[in-house]
Amino acid sequence: MKHIWRIITSTKVLWPYYLAVSVFSVLVSVMSTIQPIFTKGAIDQVQKIVGGGHANVKLVAIFAFAIFLADVGQTVFSNIGGYLGDIMSVKLKQLLQNRYYSHLLSLPQKYFDAELSGKIINRMNRGIGQIGDFAQMYSNNFLQFIFSTIMSLVIVSYYSWQVAVMLALLYPVFVWLTAKTSSRWQDYQTQINKHLDVSSGRFAESVSQVKVVKSFIQEARELSFFNKHLKSAVDITRPQSRYWHNQDVFRRLVLNVIFLAVSAYIFIETANGRFTVGQMVLLIQYAALVRMPIFSISYLIDQTQRAIADSKDFFEVLDEQPDIADHKDAKDLVIKQGEISYKEVSFSYHHEPVLKGLNFTIKPDTKVALVGESGEGKTTITNLLMRLYEPQSGEILIDGQNINEVTQASLRSQIGVVFQDPALFSGTIAENIGYAKQSPNTEEIIAAAKSANAHEFIAKLEKGYDTEIGERGLRLSGGQKQRIAIARALLKDAPILILDEATSSLDSKSEAMVQQALVNLMKGRTTIIIAHRLSTIQNVDEIITIRNGQIDEIGTPAKLAKSNGIYAQLLKLQLGKTDDTTTKLKKFEILG
């Protein structure tokens, strides 16, 4: 029940729509409930003729017209309610999608490290779809069934309390029998959802990396993996559905027996003269009105169970703790120089130590390269600077200001990033460069592109800056994508810059263009470089080498070249030019 209540309370801002739809649902139930009364009146008049009397033809005509008006009322009220229900459904999905997406964006980086993007999307679609269906069902059907049943029982009790009691027993008996099957059904649904999430997650991965799939001729493998989990969902659905419908046969047989008792009682009492033919017809019609919701309640309960089962994952995401919030007295970061200091900084991934008591300072307007084997925590150091993760101990200072004591927005606004993967969005070139600022003008975008050596190739495109680049910039070459990413960082104009070497996967011509753009970008900024080329390392002001999660050496390229440490070893390996030395260089993610 707590899940149902949470679904209702999560969408309570739409109460005016719920109320309006409910009102029209009640009006529809009133229109359907009063019709047997008019039918009874007409039959009683006609019965007088059978008994040798005279029928009031005018009154019969009035009853017929009343039935017509009730029918028209049902038509009008149900369609008005349906229209409001459609609007409510759209607004409900908008509300939940915004809430889900907003919460996702607030979650820490570690959440996304552990989840497949396809799974995250599937949870949203499935959860919101079922919650929307439940809300519509609740407002359109449930209340209508409840009110029509209550009104029918009240009217029936006026003529026969015995029939009213038998009909009233239908609901608790049916609900009790259904509740017994609910837990097992939901266990099945949880298993189905797991397989659907895995298949959706892999689907999204393979589509986003379809070039890899095709290059390795693994279309059949991916399809097999996808079908395997879909088949598992189908295989679990079979016993789930069989179990549900076997139980439903038993439930309905119990109700059939109760309806037999109701019908027999009404017919026998009519034969004994207690009820008139009109009253008999009235009671039979009301019994049918009560019967219809009862047999429809299987659908209602099925939808309710689906809403509970499918919304669990949705609400689990909403229950995830967001990024550590800013302190209530957090101030905006103010950078005058751009000095960065790490003091006794330690960090662990899932209780596995990565960084252990780091101590170093990066002077303003200098270029520093981080060097170490893969997995030593070079990227983690920059992620901590941006507060994508929080250190377990120690502190990071920028111009003497602890970054945990400033607002995250002001911190990240002062740091520009160029990733090894350019990470572009679908849309135009102008939109991707302009992503760095809230409302950049055309002149700013073009100026940034020129500094990034991107304006020349952009100008040659048919639509120039309005060229659509496709998902992740697939319509551009690697060098073109990197230069757009650099232009984006230039437009941001942040005093601190992080470079996850942007030239490691480029050909020599593209690399030269990008290198010049990077030189323009680094001017006047404190720059941290996750280095992948020795040529880059040799041109920095200082090198920080990392071994076993700790600082191994700090110094200029000239100094460390003589120290016999990691950097000196890399220089010697570069001279070797053998398969063995190439392998050793790759351990340090160095291309030579």
N, C-alpha and C positions, 0 to 999 in steps of 0.2 A: 504493500500500500504506500510505503514511503516513496517509491519510485513514481507512482501515479501522482502523488502530491507534489513531488519535485517538478514533474512535467508541467503541472497546472500552475504552480507558483513561478516557474521560470518564464511563463508567458502571461503573467497577470496584467502586464501593461496593456494588453489587448482586451481588457474586460469590457469596454463598451461594445466591441464586436461580439464577444461571447454573450453579453446580455441581449443584444439586438437579435442575434441568431436564435437564442433561447426563447425569446418572446414569440418570434414567428413560428418556432417549432411547437410551442404551446398552442398557438392559434390553430395550427394545422391539426394538432391532436384534438382540439375542441371541435373543429369542423367534422372530423371523422367520428368523434364520439357521439355527437348529437343526431347523426343520421338514423341510427336504429330507433330513436324515439319517434321520429317522423314516420318511419316505416311502420312501427307498431300502431300509430294513430290511424294510418291509412288502412291497414289490415283490419283493425277493429271496426272501422266504418263499413268495409266490404263484408265483414262477417255478419253484420246486421241483416244484409240482404239474404245471406244463406239461411239465417234464422227466421226469415219471413218478414223482417222489418224494413225500414227505409234508411238508406245511407245518405249522409250529408255530402253530396257530390262537390259542393263548393269547398268544404273542409278538406276533402280528399285532394282536390286540385291545389289547395294551399300547401298541404303536406308535400305534394310532388314538387311544387315550386321551391319549398324550403329545402328539400333534398338537393335540388339543382343549385340553389344559392350556396349550400354547404360545399358542394363539389367545386363551384367556382372559387369559393373562399380558399379551399385546399390548394387549388391550382395557383392562385395569386400569391397566397402567403408562402407556399413552398418555394416558389421561384424567387420571391424577394429574399427569403431566408437563404436560398442557394446562392444568390448574387452576393449577399453579405458574407456568406461562408467562403466564397472564392476570394474575395478581397482579404478576408481575415487570413486565409491560408497563405496568400502571397506575402502579406505583412509579417506573418509568423515566421516564414522561411527567411525573410530578409533580417528579421530581428535575431534569429538563432545563428544565421550565417555570420552576421556582423559580430555577434558575441563570441562565436567560436574563433573566427579569424583574429579578432582583437586579442583574445586570450592567448592564441598561438604565438602571436608576435611578441607577447610579453614573457614567454617562457624562456628559460635559460638555454644556452647553446647545447648543454649536455643532453637535454631532452631530444633535440633533433639528431644528435650523434647516435642515439639508440633506436630511432624509429625510421621506418621506410616512408618516403613521401606519399606513395600510393596508398599506404595503410592509413595515414593521417587524413587524406582526402576521402577515402572510403568510409571512414568513421563519421565524417561530417555528413556525407550524402545519405548514408543509411540512417543515422540517428535523426537527422532533421526530417527526412522523408517520413519515417515512422511517427515521429512526434506530431508532424503536420497532419498525417492521416488520423491519428488519435484525436487531435483537437477538433478536426472537422466531424469525425464520427461522434464525439462527445456532445458537441453543440447541435449537430443536425439530427442524430438518431437517438442517442441515449436519453436526453431530456424528453423528447417526443414520446418515446416508449414509456418512460416513467409516468408522465402526466396522463397519457391516454389510458394506461393501466389503472392508475389511481381513480380517475374519473369513472372508468368502466366499473370498477369494483364498488364504488360508492353507489352508482345507479343500480347495479345488480343487487346490492344488499338491501335496497329499498323494496325489491320484489321478492328476494329470497336470500336470507343470510347464509343458509346452508350452501347454496351455489357459490356465494361470494367467498366463503371460507375455503371451499375446495379449490377455487381458482387462485386464491391468495397463497395456497400451499405450493403452487407451482414454482414460484421464484426461489424461496429458500432451499427447496429440494434440488432444483437445477443448479443453483450457485454452489451449493455444498458439494454436489457430485462433480462439478467442473473444477472447483478449487483443489480437489484431490489429485487431478491430473496435471495441474499447472506447473509444479516444480520440475517434474520429469521432462515436460515439454520444453521448458526454458533451458534445461541442461543440454538438450539436443541442439537448441538454437544457438547457444553459446559456442558449441563445437562447429556448427555451420559457419558462424560469423568469423571464427578464427581462420578457417580455410579460405573464405572469401577475401579476408584482409590480406592474406599471404598472396593469393592470386592477383589481387588488385595492385599490391605493392610491386610484384615482379613485372606486371604489365606496364606500370608506369616507368620502371627502370629500363626495361627492354626497348620501349618506345623512345625514351630520351637518349638511349645509347644504341639506336638501331644500326648505326654505322659499324659498331663493334660486332653486333650480332651478324650482320651480313658479311663482314670481313672474315670472320671465323666460320662462316657457313653453319651457324647454330640456330637457324630458324626453327628447324624441327625440334631441337632440344628445348627452346623457349616455349614453343607451343605445347610440347609434352608436359613441361613443368606446370604451365597454366592449366591445361586440361586435367592434370592429375589432381589438383586441388579443387577444381570445379566438380570433378567426378566424386571426390570425397564429400563435397557438400551435398551432391545429389544422393549419394549412398546413405548419408545420415538422414536426409529428408524422408527417405522411404520408411524407416522404422518410426520416425517422428510422426509422420502423417498417418501411418497404420495405427499407431498407438492412440492418436487423437480421435480418429474416426471410429475405432473399436469402442472407445469409451463413449463417444457421441451416440452410437447405436444404443448402448445400455441406457444412457441418460434419456434419450427420446422414448425408449420403450416404457420407462417409468412414467414419463409424462403422458404417453398414450393411454396408460392404464387410468391415470387421473382424469383425462378427458373422457374416457369411456364412462367413468362414474358420473361425471358432470352431465353428459348427454343422456345417459339412462335416467338419471334423476329428473331432468327437465321433461323428457318425453313421458315418463310414468306419471309425474305429477300433473301434466297437462291432460293425460288420458283420464286421470281421477277427477278432473274438473277444477283443480286448484288454480291453474294458469289458463288464461284465454289463449287462443291461437296467436294473437298479436304479442302477448307477453312471452309466449314460447319462442317466437321468432326473435324478439328483442333479446332474450337471454342467450339464445344460440349465437346471435350476431356479436353480443358483447363477449361471449366466451371465445369467439374467433378473434376479436380484437385483442384479447388478452393472450391468446395462443400465438398470434403472429409475432409479437415481440419476444416471446419465450423461445421460439424456434430460431429467431434472428439473433438471439443472445449468444449463440455459438460464434457467430461472426464477430460480434462485439467483443467477446472474451478473447477470441483469436487475435483481433487487432490490438487489444489491450496488452496481451502477452507479448506480441511482437514489439509494441512500443516500449515495454519494460526491458525486454531482452536487447533490443537494438539501441536503446538510448543509454544503456549502461556504459558502453565504451565512450559515447559522446560525453557523458557527464564525468567519466574518469579523466578525460582530457581537461575539462573545465576545473577539475579538482587538483590538477597539477599546480604546484607552487610556481608562481611567476618569478622572474628575476628578482634578486634581492633589491628591495625598493630603496630609493634614496633616503638618507636620514632626514628627519623632519627639519633639521637645521642646516641641511646641505646647501652649499653656496655654489655659484657658477665658477668653473675653472677659469683663471686668468693667467695667460701665458705671456710673459714679457721677454724671456730668453729661449726657453725650450730645453732646459736641462732635465734629464730623466735619471732617477736613481732607484735601484732595486736594493732593498735592505732585508737580509735574512729571509728571502722569499722562498717558500716551499709549497709544492702543489702535488696532489695525487689524483689519478684517474681511477675511480672505483677501488680506492684503498691501495693502488699500486703507485709507489712514489715515482714521480717524473723529475721534479726539480727539488733540490735539497739545499736550502740556505744560500741562495744566490745573493751575491753582493757585487754590484758594479754601478758605475755612473757614466752616462753618456753626455758629453759636453754639448752646449748649444751649437747649432749650425755645423755639425760634424756628421760624417758618414761612418756607420759602424756595421761590420759584417758579423753575423752569427754563424759559426762553423762547428759542425759536429756530425757524428754519424746519424743516420735515420733513426728516429725514435728517441733522440736525446732531449727533445723538448724545445727546439728552436721556435716552432710555430706557437707552442704553448706560451712562451715568453711574450710574444706579441699579442696573443689572445688575452693574457692577463692585463696587459697595458690598456686594452680596450674594454676591460671588465666584461668580456664574454664569459669568463670564469672568475671565480674569486679564489685567491690563495688561501691555503689552510693556515699559514702563518707568515709573518713579515709584512712589509708595506712597500708600496710603490709610490714614489714622489715625482711630481712634475713641478719644477721651480719651487720646491719645498712644500708643495701642497699634496697631502695624501689623497690619492684618487678615490679612495672609499668615502671620503668626506665631501666630495663635490658631486654635483648632479651628473648622472650618466649622459644625459643629452649634451651638456656643455663639454664633457670629456670627449665624447665621440665626434663632436663637431670640430674639435681641434686636431683630429688625426685623419690624415688621408691614407688610403690603402690602394695598392695595385697588386692584385693577386696573380699567381702563376697562371691560373685559369682566369681569363678576362671577366667572366661572370656578367655577361650582358643580358638584357631583357628583350623580349619581342617588342617591336615598335620601331620607331624611326631612329636614325643616327642622332638627330637633334635631341630626342627624348632621352637617349642613353647618356649623352654628354651632360645634358641638363639635369640628370638625376641627382647631381651633387648639391643643387640649390633648389629652394622652394619655387622661385619664379624667375629663372634666368632670362635675360633678353637675348636676342639673336646675336648681337655684337659680342657679348660675353662668350657665347658658345663658339663662335667662329674664332675669336682670339685664342681660346683654349685649344681648339683644333689646330691652329697654326703653330702654337708652341709645341704641340705634340707631334708635329710633322704629319698631321692627318688631313689637313685642308686640301692638299693637292689631289689626293685620290678621291676625296669626297666630292670635290668640284667636278670631277670627270664622270660621276654617276649621273644617270638620266634625271633623277629627282633630287640630286644633291643631298642636303641635310634631311630632306623628307623621305629618303629611301628607307623602306622597310627592310630590316636585317634578318627577320626570321627568329625562331626560337633559339636563344643563346647565341645569336649572331651567326647562324650557320651559313648565311649567304656571303660572309666575308672571309678573307684569308686570316691566318693566325696573326700575322703582323698588323693587319688592319684592325683586328679586334683589340690587340694590345694597345695600339695608338689611341683608339677611342677610350679605352679604360684609363690611359694616362691623361687624356684630355679631360675626362671626368674628374680625376684627382686634381688636375691643375685648376679646374673651375672651382673646386672646393676651397683651394688656397689655404689649406691648414698648415700650421707651423711645424707639425710633427708628421713624418711620413714613414709608412711601413711598406717595404717592397719585398714581396715573395718572388724573387728574381723573375722578371717578366720576359726574359729573352732565352730561357733554357730550351724551349722547343721550337725555335725559329731558324729559318735558313739564314745564311750569312748576310744577304742583302736586306732582309727584313730586320735582322738583328741590328744592323748598322743604323737604320732609320729609328728603331725603337730606342737604341742606346743614346742617340742624340736627344731624343724626346725626354729620356730619363734624366739626362744631364740638365736640361731646362727645368725639369720638375724638381730636382733636388736642390737647386740654388736657394740659399737662404733658409733651408729647413734642417731640422734635426732628423736624420734618416737612419732607420734600422733596416738592414738588408739581410734577408734569409738567402744566403749566397748559394748559387748552383754552378758558377763558373769561376775558375781561378783568376781569369782576367778581371772579373768584377772585384774579387777580394783584394787583388793587388792595388786597386785604385781607391781604396777606402782610407779613412784617417786612422781607424783602429779596428782590430780584430778581437773578438771574444770567442775563444774556443771552449766547447763544453764536452765533458767526459763523465759518464755515469751520473748525469743530472746535476753536476757541479761545475763551477768555473775551473777550467784547466789553466788557461793563460789569457792575459789581456795585454795588448801592445800593438804598435804600428806594424805594418807588413814587413818593413825592413828589420825591425827588432826580432819579430817572431820567426823570420826566415833563418835566423842563426841559433835558435833556442833548442832545436831538435824536438820540438813539440809537434802537435797535430799539423799545424800549418807548414812547418818545415818538412814534415813527412809527405804532405800532399805535393809540395814542390818537387821532391825527389821522385814521387810516383809519376808525376806528369812527364818527367824526363825519360821514364822507363819505356813507355809506349808498348807494353806487352799485354796479353790477355789478363794476366794476373794483376798487373797494376791497374788496368781498367776496372777490374772487379772491385779492387780495394777503393778506388775513387768513387765508385757507385755507392759503396757503403756510406760515404759522406755526402751522397747526392750531388757529387761534383762531376761536371762534364768535361773538364779539362780546358 
